[in-house]
Amino acid sequence: MRYTLLSFLFLSLVLLSTSKPPKKAPDSFSYMLSQITMPYTNIMKEFRSKAEKDLGNLKTYLQQQLSGEKAEKKNRPDIYLADDNTQTENVPSSSISASEAGRILAATCFNGGIATRADVTIYTCNGATVSADAYDAGNSACSSAQSTVDACYCRFDYYGDQCETHNDFSCEIERLNYPVQCSGTNSFNYVYSYSGIPPCYNVNNGDTITMTNKLVCRNVKKGYDFEGVKPALYSVNTQPNVGSNPFTYAIDGGSTFKQTTMPTNVRQRMNFINWGRMNHPMTLEKTLTANNVAGVDNYDQVISFSGSLLSFAFVGRYYYELSVLKDTNANLTSGYFGGYFEQAGYVEPSASHSVSKAVIIILPIVGVLIVLALLMGYTMHKRNKRQQMIDIQADPLLADQ
């Protein structure tokens, strides 16, 4: 009996030693919270993963748009955006403004410019982009590369990478029926072989004439007188085709001169000047149209030699100056435009020969007499001073007086 009890105890100890301890009962609140929040935690993880992926895609898309690089790069010089290791195309602008064949063009164009693509030659010296004029082919630090860039197709009267600069214009006046040069017979009054403005036209008091003129205007920057891509730092190999008649012009002089807008109050001013009172000219003005400024139409200036204009004849001539003004008094004319009308029947006053001879004889005589009078006066003054000294020495009392 005793041995049977000991055997049972020993067997119980063996079984306890080989069995695993019971698991700790989980905390009921923590377990319940984890079961409730588990679905939302998984949703947040999936949302964050998707957001990071979308953000990466957006960054890549923006980099492509900013660089103008949605198509394959072919033989184009590359640059690096700041804080980015992705190579992108070197383009003149980074603002999205237009599309061509479904491609976003990275070119901002002003003053009606059209965003387009252009095949160009880009010049660099010492790592910096330079103009074609500054490029030195013989310098080992300079190189050129062919590229296709987003560019702006500009109107006739604007230029620059973004068509940002206006090409102003100036004009010359062509006098069609009253030119300032003529030929004639040499005389005492004028020798035609000498330089100057000859006396070409005689007018009588009361005459009315019509002067017909024509404007010949040109853009100031002649190197930019065309429609197309007109950049500052690279050369265009072939001008792109943007279609026929892409622009309209207020002033259209054909292939030589155009302006997008018509200046206000454009007029020809004709000033008659009397050289005896130059600060009070007589002014005649003629308002000009867009066709007049373009040189398509001639224009007339009527001049009546009567009334107050008669007082502007000076030594037998009516002297005038021409100019073309815009807006307030901005001058469009380059150079000097002046001329004369001769006063018919004017006789140059001549001096009498007898009077001239008398003057020639009398003037030297008068001069000699004046000199003699001065010498006589000086001699008499010295003589009086000497006599006073003699009298004082003879009578000392005179010295006390």
C-alpha positions as CSV (number, residue, x, y, z in Angstrom):
1,M,0.0,0.0,0.0
2,R,2.8,2.4,0.9
3,Y,4.7,1.5,-2.2
4,T,1.6,2.0,-4.4
5,L,1.1,5.6,-3.0
6,L,4.8,6.5,-3.6
7,S,4.5,5.2,-7.2
8,F,1.5,7.4,-7.8
9,L,3.2,10.5,-6.5
10,F,6.3,9.9,-8.6
11,L,4.3,9.4,-11.7
12,S,2.3,12.6,-11.0
13,L,5.6,14.6,-10.7
14,V,6.9,13.3,-14.1
15,L,3.6,14.2,-15.8
16,L,3.7,17.8,-14.4
17,S,7.3,18.3,-15.4
18,T,6.7,17.3,-19.0
19,S,3.4,19.3,-19.5
20,K,3.3,23.0,-20.9
21,P,2.2,25.8,-18.7
22,P,-1.3,27.3,-19.4
23,K,-1.4,30.4,-21.6
24,K,-2.0,33.7,-19.8
25,A,-5.5,34.9,-20.4
26,P,-5.5,38.0,-22.6
27,D,-6.5,41.4,-21.3
28,S,-10.0,41.7,-22.4
29,F,-10.0,45.6,-23.2
30,S,-6.7,45.5,-25.3
31,Y,-7.9,42.5,-27.2
32,M,-11.2,44.1,-27.9
33,L,-9.6,47.4,-29.1
34,S,-7.2,45.7,-31.4
35,Q,-10.0,43.7,-33.0
36,I,-12.0,46.9,-33.6
37,T,-9.2,49.1,-35.0
38,M,-7.5,46.4,-37.1
39,P,-9.6,47.1,-40.3
40,Y,-9.1,50.8,-40.1
41,T,-5.3,50.4,-39.6
42,N,-5.1,48.3,-42.7
43,I,-7.1,50.9,-44.7
44,M,-4.8,53.7,-43.6
45,K,-1.7,51.7,-44.6
46,E,-3.1,51.1,-48.0
47,F,-4.1,54.8,-48.4
48,R,-0.7,56.0,-47.4
49,S,1.0,53.6,-49.8
50,K,-1.3,54.7,-52.7
51,A,-0.8,58.4,-51.9
52,E,3.0,58.1,-51.9
53,K,2.8,56.3,-55.2
54,D,0.5,59.0,-56.7
55,L,2.8,61.8,-55.4
56,G,5.8,60.2,-57.1
57,N,3.9,59.9,-60.3
58,L,2.8,63.6,-60.1
59,K,6.4,64.7,-59.5
60,T,7.6,62.8,-62.5
61,Y,4.7,64.3,-64.6
62,L,5.5,67.8,-63.5
63,Q,9.2,67.4,-64.3
64,Q,8.3,66.2,-67.8
65,Q,6.0,69.2,-68.3
66,L,8.5,71.7,-66.9
67,S,11.2,70.4,-69.2
68,G,9.0,70.1,-72.2
69,E,10.0,66.4,-72.3
70,K,7.1,64.1,-73.0
71,A,8.5,62.7,-76.2
72,E,11.7,60.8,-76.6
73,K,14.9,62.9,-76.4
74,K,16.9,62.9,-79.6
75,N,20.2,64.7,-79.9
76,R,19.3,67.4,-77.5
77,P,21.6,69.1,-75.0
78,D,20.6,68.2,-71.4
79,I,20.5,70.1,-68.2
80,Y,19.7,69.2,-64.6
81,L,16.9,70.6,-62.5
82,A,17.9,71.8,-59.0
83,D,17.7,69.0,-56.4
84,D,16.9,66.4,-59.0
85,N,19.0,63.8,-60.7
86,T,16.7,63.4,-63.7
87,Q,18.0,64.9,-67.0
88,T,15.7,67.2,-68.8
89,E,15.6,69.1,-72.1
90,N,17.1,72.7,-72.2
91,V,14.2,74.9,-73.3
92,P,13.8,78.7,-73.3
93,S,10.7,78.9,-71.1
94,S,8.9,76.7,-68.5
95,S,5.3,78.0,-68.6
96,I,2.7,75.8,-70.3
97,S,0.8,77.9,-72.8
98,A,-0.2,76.0,-75.9
99,S,-0.3,72.6,-77.5
100,E,0.8,71.2,-80.8
101,A,-0.1,67.7,-82.1
102,G,-1.2,66.8,-78.6
103,R,2.1,67.8,-77.0
104,I,2.2,70.5,-74.3
105,L,4.6,73.3,-75.4
106,A,6.7,74.9,-72.6
107,A,6.7,78.4,-74.1
108,T,5.1,81.6,-72.8
109,C,4.5,84.0,-75.7
110,F,3.6,87.7,-75.4
111,N,2.0,90.2,-77.8
112,G,0.1,87.6,-79.8
113,G,3.1,85.3,-80.3
114,I,2.3,81.7,-81.2
115,A,3.9,78.8,-79.3
116,T,5.6,76.4,-81.7
117,R,8.6,74.1,-82.2
118,A,11.8,75.3,-83.9
119,D,15.0,73.5,-85.0
120,V,17.9,75.7,-83.8
121,T,21.6,75.9,-83.3
122,I,22.6,76.6,-79.7
123,Y,26.0,78.2,-79.0
124,T,28.0,77.8,-75.8
125,C,31.3,79.3,-74.6
126,N,32.9,78.3,-71.3
127,G,29.7,76.5,-70.3
128,A,27.4,79.5,-70.9
129,T,24.9,80.0,-73.8
130,V,25.9,82.9,-76.0
131,S,24.6,84.6,-79.2
132,A,25.7,83.7,-82.6
133,D,27.6,86.9,-82.9
134,A,29.5,86.2,-79.7
135,Y,30.3,82.6,-80.7
136,D,33.9,82.0,-81.7
137,A,34.3,78.8,-83.7
138,G,38.1,78.9,-83.3
139,N,37.9,78.9,-79.5
140,S,38.2,75.4,-78.0
141,A,36.0,76.5,-75.1
142,C,33.1,77.2,-77.5
143,S,30.8,74.6,-79.1
144,S,27.5,74.4,-81.0
145,A,24.8,71.8,-80.9
146,Q,21.6,71.2,-82.9
147,S,18.4,71.0,-81.0
148,T,14.6,71.3,-81.2
149,V,13.1,73.7,-78.7
150,D,9.8,75.2,-77.7
151,A,9.7,78.7,-79.1
152,C,7.5,81.7,-79.9
153,Y,6.6,82.7,-83.5
154,C,6.4,86.5,-83.4
155,R,4.6,89.2,-85.3
156,F,6.6,91.4,-87.8
157,D,7.0,94.2,-85.2
158,Y,8.0,92.1,-82.1
159,Y,11.0,90.1,-81.3
160,G,12.8,88.2,-78.5
161,D,12.5,84.7,-77.1
162,Q,8.9,85.5,-75.9
163,C,8.0,88.2,-78.5
164,E,8.5,90.6,-75.6
165,T,10.2,93.5,-77.3
166,H,8.5,96.0,-79.7
167,N,10.3,97.0,-82.8
168,D,9.5,100.7,-83.2
169,F,9.7,102.5,-86.6
170,S,10.9,105.7,-88.1
171,C,10.0,107.4,-91.4
172,E,11.4,109.6,-94.2
173,I,9.3,112.1,-96.2
174,E,9.5,111.8,-100.0
175,R,8.4,115.0,-101.7
176,L,6.8,113.9,-105.0
177,N,6.0,117.2,-106.8
178,Y,8.2,119.7,-104.9
179,P,11.7,118.0,-104.5
180,V,14.4,120.2,-103.0
181,Q,16.9,119.7,-105.8
182,C,16.7,121.3,-109.2
183,S,19.0,122.6,-111.9
184,G,19.2,126.1,-113.4
185,T,21.6,128.8,-114.7
186,N,24.3,130.0,-112.3
187,S,23.9,133.7,-111.3
188,F,25.1,136.2,-108.8
189,N,22.4,134.9,-106.3
190,Y,23.0,131.2,-106.6
191,V,25.6,128.8,-108.1
192,Y,24.0,125.4,-108.7
193,S,27.3,123.5,-108.7
194,Y,27.7,124.4,-105.0
195,S,26.1,122.3,-102.3
196,G,22.9,123.5,-100.6
197,I,19.2,123.8,-101.4
198,P,18.8,125.7,-104.7
199,P,15.9,128.1,-105.4
200,C,13.6,125.8,-107.3
201,Y,10.0,127.2,-107.0
202,N,8.8,130.8,-107.4
203,V,5.5,131.8,-105.8
204,N,3.5,135.0,-106.1
205,N,1.4,136.5,-103.3
206,G,-2.0,134.9,-103.4
207,D,-0.8,131.6,-105.0
208,T,-2.1,128.3,-103.6
209,I,-0.1,125.1,-104.2
210,T,-0.6,121.5,-103.3
211,M,2.5,119.6,-102.1
212,T,2.2,115.8,-102.5
213,N,4.3,113.7,-100.2
214,K,4.8,110.0,-99.4
215,L,6.1,108.3,-96.3
216,V,8.8,105.7,-96.4
217,C,8.9,104.0,-93.0
218,R,11.0,101.2,-91.7
219,N,11.3,99.3,-88.4
220,V,14.2,100.5,-86.3
221,K,15.7,97.0,-85.8
222,K,16.1,95.9,-89.4
223,G,17.5,92.5,-88.5
224,Y,14.1,91.5,-87.1
225,D,11.8,92.7,-90.0
226,F,10.0,89.4,-90.5
227,E,7.4,87.1,-89.0
228,G,8.9,84.1,-87.2
229,V,11.0,82.8,-84.3
230,K,13.4,85.7,-83.4
231,P,15.4,84.6,-80.3
232,A,18.3,86.3,-78.7
233,L,20.7,83.5,-78.0
234,Y,20.3,80.9,-80.7
235,S,20.0,80.7,-84.5
236,V,16.9,79.3,-86.2
237,N,17.8,76.7,-88.8
238,T,14.4,76.6,-90.5
239,Q,11.4,78.8,-89.6
240,P,8.4,76.7,-88.5
241,N,5.2,76.8,-90.5
242,V,2.3,78.1,-88.4
243,G,-0.2,78.5,-91.3
244,S,-0.9,81.3,-93.7
245,N,-1.7,84.9,-92.5
246,P,-1.5,84.1,-88.8
247,F,-1.5,87.8,-87.9
248,T,-3.4,91.0,-88.8
249,Y,-1.8,94.5,-88.9
250,A,-3.1,98.0,-88.5
251,I,-0.3,99.3,-90.7
252,D,0.7,97.0,-93.5
253,G,3.4,98.1,-95.9
254,G,3.9,94.7,-97.4
255,S,7.2,92.8,-97.0
256,T,9.2,95.8,-95.7
257,F,7.1,97.4,-93.0
258,K,4.3,96.4,-90.7
259,Q,2.9,97.5,-87.3
260,T,0.3,95.7,-85.2
261,T,-1.2,98.9,-83.8
262,M,-1.7,102.3,-85.3
263,P,-0.3,105.2,-83.2
264,T,-2.8,107.9,-82.3
265,N,-2.9,111.4,-83.8
266,V,-0.3,110.8,-86.5
267,R,0.2,113.9,-88.6
268,Q,2.6,115.7,-90.8
269,R,3.7,119.1,-89.5
270,M,4.9,121.9,-91.8
271,N,6.6,124.8,-90.0
272,F,7.3,128.1,-91.9
273,I,10.1,130.0,-90.2
274,N,11.1,133.7,-90.5
275,W,14.7,133.8,-89.5
276,G,14.2,137.2,-88.1
277,R,11.9,135.7,-85.4
278,M,12.6,132.0,-85.3
279,N,10.7,131.3,-82.1
280,H,7.3,132.1,-83.7
281,P,6.8,129.7,-86.6
282,M,3.6,129.3,-88.6
283,T,2.4,125.7,-88.5
284,L,0.3,123.7,-90.9
285,E,-0.7,120.1,-90.0
286,K,-2.1,117.2,-92.0
287,T,-3.7,114.1,-90.3
288,L,-2.4,110.8,-91.7
289,T,-4.1,107.5,-92.1
290,A,-2.7,104.0,-91.6
291,N,-2.3,103.7,-95.4
292,N,-0.4,107.0,-95.4
293,V,2.0,105.7,-92.7
294,A,2.4,102.4,-94.6
295,G,3.3,104.3,-97.8
296,V,0.4,102.7,-99.7
297,D,-1.3,106.1,-100.2
298,N,0.2,109.5,-100.9
299,Y,-1.1,112.6,-99.1
300,D,-1.5,116.3,-100.0
301,Q,-0.6,119.5,-98.1
302,V,-2.4,122.6,-99.4
303,I,-0.4,125.9,-98.9
304,S,-1.8,129.3,-99.6
305,F,0.7,132.2,-99.8
306,S,-1.6,134.9,-98.5
307,G,-2.6,136.4,-95.2
308,S,-0.3,135.8,-92.3
309,L,2.0,133.6,-94.3
310,L,3.2,136.6,-96.3
311,S,5.0,137.9,-93.2
312,F,7.2,134.8,-93.1
313,A,9.0,135.7,-96.3
314,F,12.6,136.5,-95.3
315,V,15.0,138.0,-97.8
316,G,12.8,136.7,-100.6
317,R,12.3,133.2,-99.4
318,Y,9.7,131.1,-97.5
319,Y,11.7,128.6,-95.5
320,Y,9.9,125.4,-94.3
321,E,10.6,122.3,-92.3
322,L,8.7,119.0,-92.4
323,S,8.2,116.3,-89.7
324,V,5.8,113.5,-88.9
325,L,4.6,113.3,-85.3
326,K,2.6,110.7,-83.3
327,D,0.6,110.7,-80.1
328,T,1.7,113.9,-78.3
329,N,4.8,115.2,-80.1
330,A,6.9,112.1,-80.6
331,N,8.9,112.5,-83.8
332,L,8.7,109.6,-86.3
333,T,10.9,111.2,-88.9
334,S,14.6,110.5,-89.0
335,G,16.9,113.1,-90.4
336,Y,16.2,116.6,-91.7
337,F,13.5,117.6,-94.1
338,G,13.5,121.3,-95.1
339,G,13.2,123.5,-98.2
340,Y,12.4,126.9,-99.8
341,F,9.9,128.7,-101.9
342,E,11.1,131.8,-103.7
343,Q,9.2,135.0,-103.5
344,A,8.5,135.9,-107.1
345,G,9.6,139.4,-108.1
346,Y,11.9,139.9,-105.0
347,V,14.8,142.2,-105.7
348,E,17.9,142.0,-103.5
349,P,18.6,145.5,-102.2
350,S,22.0,146.9,-103.4
351,A,24.2,149.6,-101.9
352,S,25.2,152.8,-103.8
353,H,28.7,152.7,-105.2
354,S,29.2,156.5,-104.5
355,V,28.2,156.1,-100.9
356,S,30.5,153.1,-100.6
357,K,33.5,155.1,-102.0
358,A,32.7,158.0,-99.6
359,V,32.7,155.7,-96.7
360,I,35.9,154.1,-97.7
361,I,37.6,157.6,-98.0
362,I,36.0,159.2,-94.9
363,L,36.6,156.4,-92.4
364,P,40.4,156.4,-92.5
365,I,40.4,160.2,-92.3
366,V,38.1,160.2,-89.2
367,G,40.4,157.6,-87.6
368,V,43.5,159.7,-88.2
369,L,41.8,162.8,-86.8
370,I,40.7,161.0,-83.6
371,V,44.3,159.8,-83.0
372,L,45.7,163.3,-83.6
373,A,43.1,164.7,-81.1
374,L,44.1,162.2,-78.5
375,L,47.9,163.0,-78.9
376,M,47.3,166.7,-78.7
377,G,45.2,166.3,-75.6
378,Y,47.9,164.2,-73.9
379,T,50.7,166.7,-74.9
380,M,48.7,169.7,-73.5
381,H,48.1,167.8,-70.2
382,K,51.8,167.0,-69.8
383,R,52.7,170.7,-70.5
384,N,50.3,172.0,-67.9
385,K,51.8,169.6,-65.2
386,R,55.4,170.8,-66.0
387,Q,54.4,174.4,-65.8
388,Q,52.8,173.9,-62.4
389,M,56.1,172.3,-61.0
390,I,58.1,175.3,-62.3
391,D,55.7,177.8,-60.6
392,I,56.0,176.0,-57.2
393,Q,59.8,176.1,-57.3
394,A,59.8,179.8,-58.1
395,D,57.4,180.8,-55.3
396,P,57.5,178.4,-52.2
397,L,54.3,180.0,-50.9
398,L,52.4,178.3,-53.7
399,A,53.2,175.0,-52.2
400,D,51.4,175.9,-48.9
401,Q,48.2,176.8,-50.7
